[in-house]
Amino acid sequence: MTKVPYRNPVEAANDLAEGRVHMYMSALAIVRPQLQAGKVKLLAVTNTVRAPAAPDVPTVKEAGYGELTFDGLVGLFGPTGTPNELRERIAADIRAVVATDPVIGERLTATGQILNIGGPAEFGQATQEQRDKVAAIAKDLGVKPTQ
């Protein structure tokens, strides 16, 4: 495969739909218009579980490519040293809003998001696991960190 760098992911999705590139790995929300128009086919999702927005589409692990598993993480980041009590209060407020307003969950799910509203500890652990995975891949490929 040849990597084709794009400044704008929407341009990549359009090139996929027009057949100028043959494969594109993207957030579902970016390729959704082309998917709905029948111009592209969703082959697999990289999450550990199937996406509710595409329940018939297998995960990469189910498709036989488990090493490509990479959950999309979305969260809030704040300044280093933010007190844990404040972090927990913000997480509780977000959980309360999502629990009382079903439109939020519906809209996020429609974009391919998988709702998992945990707390700061869970998000921190998931973020660290992904950092570790990327660092291991970089090491295997001989990529050296910048100073």
C-alpha positions as CSV (number, residue, x, y, z in Angstrom):
1,M,0.0,0.0,0.0
2,T,1.0,3.5,-0.6
3,K,0.1,6.2,2.0
4,V,-1.5,9.2,0.4
5,P,-1.3,12.2,2.8
6,Y,-4.4,14.4,2.9
7,R,-4.8,17.7,4.8
8,N,-8.6,17.3,4.8
9,P,-10.1,13.9,5.6
10,V,-13.3,14.8,3.6
11,E,-11.1,15.0,0.4
12,A,-9.8,11.5,1.1
13,A,-13.4,10.2,1.5
14,N,-14.4,11.9,-1.8
15,D,-11.4,10.3,-3.5
16,L,-12.4,6.9,-2.2
17,A,-15.9,7.4,-3.5
18,E,-14.5,8.4,-6.9
19,G,-12.1,5.4,-7.0
20,R,-9.0,7.5,-6.9
21,V,-7.9,5.6,-3.8
22,H,-8.9,2.1,-3.0
23,M,-8.9,2.0,0.8
24,Y,-9.3,4.6,3.5
25,M,-9.3,4.2,7.3
26,S,-11.5,6.9,8.8
27,A,-14.1,7.8,11.4
28,L,-17.5,6.7,10.3
29,A,-18.8,10.2,10.5
30,I,-16.4,11.3,7.7
31,V,-17.4,8.7,5.2
32,R,-21.1,8.5,6.2
33,P,-22.4,10.6,3.2
34,Q,-20.5,8.4,0.7
35,L,-21.6,5.3,2.6
36,Q,-25.3,6.4,2.5
37,A,-25.0,7.2,-1.2
38,G,-23.7,3.7,-1.9
39,K,-20.4,5.0,-3.2
40,V,-18.2,3.2,-0.6
41,K,-18.5,0.0,1.4
42,L,-17.6,-0.3,5.1
43,L,-15.4,-3.4,5.4
44,A,-14.8,-3.4,9.2
45,V,-14.6,-1.3,12.3
46,T,-11.5,-1.0,14.4
47,N,-13.3,-1.0,17.7
48,T,-13.2,-4.0,20.0
49,V,-17.0,-4.2,19.6
50,R,-19.3,-3.7,16.7
51,A,-20.6,-0.1,16.2
52,P,-24.3,0.3,16.9
53,A,-24.5,2.5,13.8
54,A,-23.3,-0.4,11.6
55,P,-24.3,-3.6,13.5
56,D,-23.8,-5.9,10.5
57,V,-20.2,-4.7,9.9
58,P,-17.6,-6.9,11.6
59,T,-14.8,-5.7,13.8
60,V,-11.3,-6.0,12.4
61,K,-10.7,-8.8,14.8
62,E,-13.8,-10.7,13.5
63,A,-12.5,-10.1,10.0
64,G,-9.2,-11.8,10.9
65,Y,-7.0,-8.7,11.5
66,G,-7.0,-8.3,15.3
67,E,-3.8,-6.4,15.2
68,L,-5.6,-3.5,13.7
69,T,-8.0,-3.1,16.7
70,F,-7.8,0.5,17.9
71,D,-10.8,1.9,19.8
72,G,-11.6,5.6,19.1
73,L,-11.4,7.5,22.3
74,V,-13.1,10.8,22.9
75,G,-12.7,12.6,26.2
76,L,-12.1,15.8,28.0
77,F,-8.6,16.8,28.9
78,G,-7.6,19.5,31.4
79,P,-4.5,21.0,32.9
80,T,-2.0,18.8,34.7
81,G,-2.7,18.8,38.4
82,T,-6.5,19.2,38.1
83,P,-7.8,17.9,41.4
84,N,-9.3,14.4,41.2
85,E,-12.5,15.6,43.0
86,L,-13.1,18.1,40.2
87,R,-12.3,15.5,37.5
88,E,-14.9,13.2,39.1
89,R,-17.5,15.9,39.4
90,I,-17.1,16.8,35.7
91,A,-17.5,13.2,34.7
92,A,-20.6,12.8,36.9
93,D,-22.1,15.9,35.3
94,I,-21.5,14.5,31.8
95,R,-23.0,11.2,32.8
96,A,-26.0,12.9,34.2
97,V,-26.6,15.0,31.1
98,V,-26.2,12.1,28.7
99,A,-28.5,10.0,30.9
100,T,-31.3,12.6,30.9
101,D,-31.1,13.7,27.3
102,P,-31.4,10.7,24.9
103,V,-30.8,12.9,21.9
104,I,-27.1,13.3,22.8
105,G,-26.6,9.5,22.8
106,E,-28.6,9.1,19.6
107,R,-26.5,11.8,17.8
108,L,-23.2,10.3,19.0
109,T,-24.2,6.8,18.1
110,A,-25.3,8.0,14.6
111,T,-21.8,9.2,14.0
112,G,-20.3,5.8,14.8
113,Q,-19.4,6.6,18.4
114,I,-19.8,3.8,21.0
115,L,-20.9,5.4,24.2
116,N,-18.9,4.3,27.2
117,I,-19.0,7.2,29.7
118,G,-16.6,6.2,32.4
119,G,-14.7,8.3,34.8
120,P,-11.2,9.8,34.8
121,A,-9.5,6.6,35.9
122,E,-11.0,4.5,33.1
123,F,-10.3,7.1,30.4
124,G,-6.7,7.5,31.7
125,Q,-6.2,3.8,31.6
126,A,-7.6,3.5,28.1
127,T,-5.5,6.4,26.9
128,Q,-2.4,4.9,28.4
129,E,-3.1,1.5,26.8
130,Q,-3.3,3.2,23.4
131,R,-0.1,5.1,24.0
132,D,1.6,1.9,24.9
133,K,0.3,0.2,21.8
134,V,1.4,3.0,19.5
135,A,4.8,3.1,21.2
136,A,5.3,-0.7,20.6
137,I,4.3,-0.3,17.0
138,A,6.7,2.6,16.5
139,K,9.5,0.6,18.2
140,D,8.8,-2.4,15.9
141,L,9.0,0.0,12.9
142,G,12.2,1.7,14.1
143,V,10.5,5.0,14.6
144,K,12.5,7.1,17.1
145,P,10.9,9.6,19.4
146,T,11.7,13.3,19.0
147,Q,13.5,15.1,21.8
